């Protein structure tokens, strides 16, 4: 079998497939249905696999969806920078030593990034 389904590409981890689909959706000007995702991926995933992945990503809060005909059309809820910021926030929220984590993060910023952060936080910072 060699990790391949008949007529499909090599088996990949769910996280890899999610990343591929997210990248595809971010490059697209508008929401896509599962069928459109399958088509743009060149048929390397089955329709049901794409539906499962899109549903999982919607449940995780990565994608929004709207009804389009008999299917849902999916789009990212934010851009790449927004997703990176969400990951940083999640890491911070999961730590009991929030102040220490923020202090270490700030200590490791370049002078340019530290100045940008001061500007973003406002004039009183």
NUVEX-579482 format. One line per 4 residues: for each residue x, y negated, z of N, C-alpha, C. Coordinates in pm, 1 decimal. Each point is the difference from the previous one (the first is absolute). Example, Ala and Ser with C-alpha at 12.3 -4.5 7.8 and 13.67 -1.06 7.14 Angstrom:
<sites>
1319.0/569.0/780.0/-89.0/-119.0/0.0/90.0/-120.0/0.0 | -35.0/-105.0/-72.0/82.0/-119.0/6.0/-77.0/-109.0/73.0
</sites>
This chain:
<sites>
81.3/119.3/0.0/-81.3/-119.3/0.0/86.3/-126.5/0.0 | 110.0/-0.7/79.8/95.3/-109.2/-6.0/-53.8/-136.0/39.4 | -106.3/-8.9/82.0/-50.3/-128.0/47.2/-79.8/-77.8/-102.9 | -41.3/65.8/-109.1/-77.1/-69.3/-101.5/-135.0/66.0/-19.4
-101.3/-82.7/-11.2/-132.2/50.3/-35.9/-6.6/5.2/-151.6 | -76.5/90.3/-51.6/-10.7/13.6/-144.5/-48.9/-130.2/-62.1 | 76.4/-49.9/-98.6/-38.8/-121.2/-70.6/27.5/-128.4/76.3 | 66.8/7.4/110.5/27.7/-118.6/80.5/150.3/-12.8/21.9
41.4/-116.6/48.0/140.5/-23.7/29.7/39.5/64.8/130.9 | 125.3/-22.7/41.9/48.2/58.5/125.0/-81.2/-48.8/119.5 | -11.9/87.4/99.4/-73.0/-34.8/122.4/82.2/-102.4/77.7 | -67.5/-103.3/49.5/66.2/-103.8/77.9/-74.7/-18.6/130.6
69.7/-53.0/99.2/-60.7/-26.1/130.5/-109.5/-105.3/-14.3 | -100.4/7.0/88.0/-111.5/-94.8/-4.7/46.0/-145.1/7.0 | 99.3/-28.6/84.3/49.8/-136.9/11.7/57.4/-51.8/-130.1 | 65.1/88.0/-74.9/56.5/-38.8/-129.3/-112.6/-31.0/-97.7
-101.1/84.6/-2.8/-114.5/-23.1/-88.9/-72.6/-128.3/38.2 | -18.4/-23.9/129.6/-64.7/-123.5/44.1/79.7/-120.8/-46.7 | 131.8/6.3/14.1/85.4/-111.5/-42.4/-10.3/-23.2/-150.7 | -3.7/107.7/-77.4/-14.0/-12.5/-145.7/-132.6/-66.1/-36.6
-106.2/44.4/64.4/-132.3/-55.3/-30.7/-9.7/-144.4/47.5 | 55.2/-30.4/117.0/-1.6/-137.4/48.9/76.1/-91.1/-96.0 | 116.8/43.8/-46.3/77.6/-80.0/-95.5/-79.2/-22.8/-128.4 | -67.0/102.8/-47.7/-83.2/-12.6/-120.1/-110.6/-103.1/21.8
-68.5/9.3/112.9/-109.3/-93.0/28.9/50.5/-143.1/16.7 | 120.4/-16.0/55.9/55.8/-134.1/17.5/38.1/-63.0/-133.9 | 33.7/81.7/-98.3/35.4/-51.6/-133.3/-123.6/-31.2/-84.3 | -115.1/40.9/46.5/-123.3/-11.9/-77.1/-77.0/-124.8/41.3
-53.3/-69.4/-98.8/-78.7/-120.7/27.9/-145.7/38.6/22.1 | -28.7/59.0/113.8/-136.9/39.5/30.8/-4.6/140.6/55.6 | -116.8/36.7/46.8/-19.6/131.4/61.6/-11.6/108.3/-107.1 | 43.9/121.4/35.4/-7.3/115.1/-90.3/-82.5/111.5/61.6
-73.5/70.4/-83.9/-71.8/120.1/43.2/97.8/117.2/2.4 | -34.9/108.8/67.9/87.3/117.9/-1.6/32.3/47.5/-142.1 | -98.4/-2.3/-88.7/24.2/41.9/-137.8/102.5/-87.4/-69.7 | -5.3/-130.4/25.7/98.2/-92.1/-58.9/139.0/24.2/57.4
7.2/32.6/129.2/129.3/31.9/61.3/58.0/125.8/-63.9 | -82.0/104.1/-14.2/45.6/124.6/-63.7/55.0/-30.2/-138.8 | -72.8/-78.7/-76.4/41.2/-33.7/-136.5/133.4/-73.9/-1.6 | 15.7/-98.3/87.9/123.2/-80.1/2.2/119.1/77.8/54.4
-26.2/102.8/78.9/108.6/86.5/47.6/36.4/105.9/-103.3 | -67.7/-0.4/-112.0/31.9/94.6/-106.0/-48.9/140.6/27.2 | -100.4/13.3/84.9/-57.3/131.5/26.7/83.8/88.9/89.4 | 99.4/-56.8/70.0/83.4/84.8/85.6/-70.3/44.7/127.7
-112.6/-63.4/33.3/-81.2/41.5/114.7/-141.9/27.5/-46.8 | -66.0/92.2/66.7/-139.8/27.8/-33.2/-88.8/-112.2/54.0 | -118.7/-10.3/-55.3/-96.8/-100.0/44.0/-28.8/15.8/149.1 | -22.9/123.8/44.3/-34.1/21.6/141.6/116.7/-36.7/91.6
123.3/23.9/-43.9/116.3/-39.5/80.4/6.4/-151.5/13.7 | -24.9/-70.0/-109.5/2.6/-146.3/3.4/-110.6/-53.2/91.0 | -119.0/57.4/-8.3/-109.9/-42.2/87.9/40.2/19.0/146.1 | 59.5/114.0/31.4/43.2/27.8/137.4/102.2/-102.6/46.9
99.1/-28.1/-82.9/105.4/-94.9/36.9/-57.7/-140.5/16.2 | -83.3/-43.2/-93.4/-60.4/-133.4/9.8/-88.2/-12.3/123.9 | -76.5/103.1/29.7/-85.6/-1.4/119.1/84.9/-9.0/126.4 | 107.3/77.5/5.2/90.5/-3.7/115.7/60.4/-139.9/15.7
42.3/-59.6/-110.3/59.6/-133.4/6.1/-103.1/-105.2/41.4 | -123.9/16.8/-42.1/-107.2/-90.4/41.9/-24.0/13.1/150.4 | -2.4/123.0/49.1/-19.9/25.1/143.0/112.4/-62.4/83.0 | 121.6/1.9/-52.2/115.1/-59.9/68.9/-1.1/-152.4/-5.5
-90.7/-57.3/-77.0/-6.4/-144.9/-11.7/94.7/-58.0/-103.3 | 55.7/84.6/-86.2/91.8/-47.9/-103.2/-72.9/-50.9/-123.5 | -118.1/55.2/-25.0/-77.1/-34.6/-118.9/-140.8/-43.8/37.2 | -51.6/-93.8/-76.6/-141.2/-33.1/5.9/-67.9/70.0/-116.7
-130.4/11.9/5.4/-70.0/63.9/-111.1/-136.2/-63.3/-20.6 | -42.2/3.4/-126.0/-131.4/-50.3/-38.8/-63.5/103.3/-91.3 | -132.2/9.3/6.6/-70.1/94.4/-87.1/8.2/-49.4/-143.7 | 32.2/92.9/-89.3/0.1/-28.9/-143.4/-63.0/119.3/-70.0
-124.7/-15.4/-36.9/-71.9/112.3/-59.1/-17.8/109.3/103.7 | 37.4/122.3/-36.4/-14.0/113.8/91.5/125.6/25.2/83.1 | 98.8/-86.2/-12.8/126.3/18.3/72.7/32.7/-127.0/77.4 | 102.3/7.6/80.5/55.6/-118.3/63.9/120.6/-44.7/-80.8
25.0/-130.2/0.5/122.0/-55.5/-56.8/82.3/-52.7/117.1 | 128.7/29.4/-1.3/88.1/-29.0/113.2/103.7/-105.2/-36.9 | 34.6/-83.3/98.4/104.2/-100.9/-16.7/71.4/-18.1/133.8 | 128.7/-35.4/-2.2/72.8/-24.4/125.0/-61.2/-116.8/77.3
5.3/8.0/132.0/-55.2/-107.8/82.1/97.1/-116.8/13.1 | 126.1/21.0/-35.6/100.6/-105.5/6.4/111.3/32.4/-98.6 | 97.1/-89.3/-10.1/113.4/23.0/-89.3/112.1/72.9/74.4 | 111.9/21.6/-67.6/110.4/76.0/58.8/53.6/-66.2/127.1
13.4/-132.3/-2.6/47.8/-71.5/118.8/-98.5/15.0/116.0 | -127.4/-0.7/-30.7/-101.8/19.0/103.0/7.7/137.6/63.4 | 25.0/103.2/-83.2/14.5/135.1/54.5/124.5/10.6/87.9 | 109.1/-64.4/-41.1/121.9/1.5/81.4/-25.8/-67.7/134.6
-70.9/-112.0/-2.4/-32.9/-70.1/124.2/-88.0/86.4/89.8 | -94.6/73.4/-59.3/-85.2/89.7/78.9/82.1/110.0/65.8 | 97.9/54.4/-73.4/85.6/104.9/58.5/80.1/-55.5/117.1 | 53.7/-120.8/-16.4/76.0/-62.2/108.4/-89.6/-22.0/121.8
-119.4/-47.1/-23.7/-95.2/-23.6/108.9/-34.8/131.4/70.9 | -20.1/106.3/-76.7/-33.3/130.7/57.6/112.8/50.1/89.3 | 123.6/-13.9/-46.5/115.2/41.9/80.7/2.0/-78.4/130.7 | -21.3/-128.5/-8.0/0.6/-84.4/119.2/-112.7/37.6/95.6
-118.2/25.4/-53.0/-114.8/36.8/83.1/20.0/134.2/70.2 | 75.8/88.4/-60.8/19.9/133.7/56.3/105.4/3.7/110.2 | 68.6/-110.1/23.1/108.1/-1.8/98.4/-44.3/-65.7/130.2 | 30.5/61.8/114.8/-34.3/-62.4/127.5/92.9/-117.5/32.6
119.2/-2.1/-60.3/99.8/-103.5/27.4/2.2/-104.8/-111.6 | -115.0/-54.5/-27.0/-20.2/-94.5/-110.5/100.3/-115.8/2.4 | 20.6/-60.1/116.4/90.7/-114.2/10.8/142.3/39.0/-38.8 | 44.4/115.9/44.9/134.6/46.8/-32.8/14.1/25.3/-149.5
-100.6/61.7/-58.8/3.9/27.8/-144.1/7.1/-131.1/-78.2 | -83.9/-96.8/35.7/2.7/-129.1/-68.9/134.1/-70.8/18.3 | 55.0/7.2/120.9/129.0/-64.1/26.1/110.4/63.2/-84.4 | 1.7/131.7/-7.0/101.7/68.3/-82.1/-17.9/-32.5/-148.0
-124.6/-4.4/-43.9/-27.7/-35.1/-139.5/52.8/-140.4/-29.7 | -32.5/-95.9/88.1/43.0/-138.6/-20.4/152.0/-12.0/2.7 | 65.8/74.8/88.5/146.6/-4.0/9.0/67.1/45.3/-129.1 | -65.4/87.2/-74.1/61.8/56.1/-120.0/-37.2/-74.4/-127.9
-80.1/-104.3/10.8/-35.7/-78.8/-118.1/119.1/-82.3/-47.5 | 10.3/-17.0/-129.7/101.4/-91.0/-53.8/-39.7/-142.4/38.7 | 93.9/-92.8/-8.1/-31.5/-139.3/31.6/-111.5/-52.5/-90.1 | 3.9/38.6/-126.7/-101.8/-43.8/-95.5/-137.4/53.6/38.1
-6.5/129.7/34.5/-128.3/59.4/38.6/-50.4/-57.1/132.1 | 91.8/-26.3/93.7/-40.4/-58.4/128.2/-59.6/-139.3/-21.9 | 62.3/-78.5/-88.0/-52.1/-133.6/-29.9/-136.5/9.1/-67.9 | -15.5/92.8/-92.4/-128.9/19.4/-66.4/-107.3/38.1/101.5
33.4/88.9/92.3/-96.1/41.1/102.3/-39.8/-118.3/87.8 | 97.8/-84.0/36.9/-31.8/-120.4/78.9/-97.3/-90.5/-76.4 | 23.6/-16.3/-130.1/-88.5/-83.6/-82.0/-140.5/59.6/-6.8 | -7.5/131.1/-14.4/-130.2/66.2/-9.3/-78.1/-6.6/130.8
71.3/1.8/111.8/-65.7/-5.5/130.4/-48.2/-140.2/34.2 | 55.9/-101.5/-63.4/-45.6/-136.6/22.2/108.3/-87.0/59.1 | -24.1/-130.8/3.3/102.6/-96.2/41.6/38.5/8.8/147.4 | -85.7/51.6/84.6/29.7/5.2/143.4/80.8/122.1/38.9
36.1/83.7/-94.2/72.0/122.9/32.2/146.4/-26.7/-10.2
</sites>
